[in-house]
């Protein structure tokens, strides 16, 4: 069944050419159901009405075309619950205490604020305790790789970055602000983030196209003393590792000995490879459009060369069809339709498939389900959704609370193991390898794991009381 939605359609109708009954008939014939009518303007010749319509999402465009084609009908505007939720943006800035009188004003602004400024001037680290830097993350994008939409520009990227800021706050109590930069130049992006860094305790890079994202993250991590995290890469990788750890528990296999094929070595795929290797995977083969990456080839991307040098221990060559034979695990971060049932039949028994291309996976889940032991996707309408929301709020909550100078591999692996641990032994099954995004234990456990790893690796500049 197609997913249902509702929308509001504002129509201007010429009464001499069309009746409301004809409009309602066209809506009904195309799968819509008029549930409310509001008259906006009426005259002897015409009427303008807002129609609230329930309909399956997949008939929206055909219904709009059918109504718009009626003589005497002008579709003035169309909105739905999603558009209405975005009106005026989805976030706002609120003061933590009201300013009601001159005394309040003197404390939060002049003259009282001057002594706070001087205290920070004398010790810059006090910015973490006396300003929003303590709990504020910049969500930074250039709009070049937005969802599955591609390079749509910084203005069009803003709704995604606003949404990310909302999730930071709701799930991790982290304040975040969206910043979309009007440049695609790597050096300009790096410089812009460095210029704004004094106001923030962390940087979340988002929807920046590959391969520039690798260089931008690497340079910023090296040149800033606050955590820098590219969620499209590492958020995906953390949650993939979490799900895979639990999937392997179900089938009784070990990460260190399983044969793993990762298809699609862009930003997310490269991070998945690095994450799995960091966690202990040995027999991992990375596959992209050129086939399996092997160490005696020279690739255009520096990241591909690193992966080729550190994976594929048996130097298997060829396409996906060749290297997937006897694989225990398939991880797809590529394009729809690249994995077939025939591929699955050449894999090992109790095969695990993570098909995460969005919105359409590498293989239709309903086709794959009868042929695999554990299946995960990036979609919310199937079990085992690999969703970055499980990762970034807790990672930044932990990094901010221990004032980490970076987010290293040990912290990411700890986050993955923490997410996996939320699924208890008596709950674990083929349809539940990863907790839901609204599970309140996730952020708590990820925070704890991240702080412990940061302290152990020496990147924590503060030890929260409960860890002393």
PyMOL commands that set and color helices and strands:
alter all, ss='L'
color gray80, all
select helices_A, chain A and resi 20-29+57-68+81-86+102-108+113-122+124-130+132-135+154-172+186-199+212-223+231-251+267-279+302-310+320-323+341-346+365-371+388-390+392-401+409-421+441-456+465-467
alter helices_A, ss='H'
color red, helices_A
select strands_A, chain A and resi 4-14+32-42+46-56+73-80+136-141+175-180+202-205+227-230+259-263+283-288+291-292+329-332+352-355+374-377
alter strands_A, ss='S'
color yellow, strands_A
deselect
rebuild
show_as cartoon
